[in-house]
Amino acid sequence: MKAAYAPIRRGYYDVFVALFVAFLLLSNIAATKLIGVGPLVFDGGALLFPLTYVIGDVLAEVYGFKAARKAIGLGFVASIIGALTFSLVQIAPPAAEYENQAAFEAVLGVVPRFVLASLCGYIVGQLLNAYVLTWIKNRWGEKHLWARLVGSTVVGEFVDTILFCVVAWGGVVSWGTILNLTATGFGYKVIVEIVLLPITYVVINWVKNNEPGYGGRGPGADESRPGERGPGGEKDSR
């Protein structure tokens, strides 16, 4: 009997999902450190986490809300697996010659409230980001891409940042510091989105032009997509 293999699906959806999940996991690890620049305070995750919203915008804009929701769900599961893995490694007895247990716990040790904060902020913020973007697109069509990119990010990042900062740092640092963290983190993430807007435009347009299934065209298109209903009740314009 001849060996059989499953075909690789055409398109770039899987590539963006892989990048999305990778950036999310790296951001969660980097977020354990607070960085101070003058009077501004932000966590290390802010350096990379905004890119998850950029990729999330690409996923929602090109593939629609349901496809973006699937990627967000995969990221959620990966985050839980990562937290459980670090937790098990943390409580496992170190080898006699291993001298970095305290350093490991300081950097990768799982703090339940940080895991909860990250998961809450992530799932609500990302779903809102995808929902708002596709809701606007279902009403305006392909016009005003900048409005849905910036608008969705403002809504998603605002809720994400508030949830994370309050759950993670409430009762640990002063409310003034929490307000500083929230304002700085939110402002920084939105600024990054706006600065990267030209690149996001280029990426989205390139994917739209090269994705076989976009808009129901090409031999690899999913014929059920053009008739799917988006979150706003209208036909999804994927």
C-alpha positions, 0 to 999 in steps of 0.5 A: 500500500502506498504511503499517504499524506494529508495535503498542506492547505494553501494560503497564509492563515496558518503562518499568521496563526503561528506568529500570533501564538508565538508573540503572545507566549513571548509577551507573557514571559516578558511581562513579568518584568516592570520597566521604568523610563523616567516617570513612565512604567510599563511591563516588558510584554509591551515591547512585543504584545502590540504586534499580536494586535497587528496580526490579529487585525490581519486575521480579522480583516482578511479571514473574518471574525470566525477565523480570528476567533479560532486563532485567539482560542488557540492562543488562549489554550497555548497560554494555559499550557505554557503556564501549566508547564512552567508551574510543573517545572517550578515545583519539580525538585531541582538537581543537586548541581542546579543552582538557578532555582531562585532565578528560574522562579523569579523569571518564569515562576507562575504567579496565579494572578498574573496568569489570570490577568493575562488570560482575562485581558487577552481573551476579552481584548482580542475578541473585542478587537476582532469583533469591532474590526469586522463589525465596521467592515461589514457596514463599510466594506473595503473602505476606510481600512485605517478607521477599523484598524485604529478603532478596533485596537483602541477598544481592544487594547483599552479593555485588555490593559485595564483588565490586566493591570487591575487583576495583576497589580491590584493590592500589590502596588499603589493605585497610582502606579496601576493608573500609570501602568494602564495609561502608559501601556494603553498609550504605548500600544495604540501609538505602536499600532498607528506607527505600524499602520503603513506596514499593516496596510502593506501586509493586508493588501499583499495577503488579500492579493495573494490569498487564494480564497479571499473574497471567494476567488481561486480554486482553493476558496472556501465557497461557504465563506462569502455567505457566512454571517459576520458578528454584525448579522450581515454577510461576512466580506471575507 
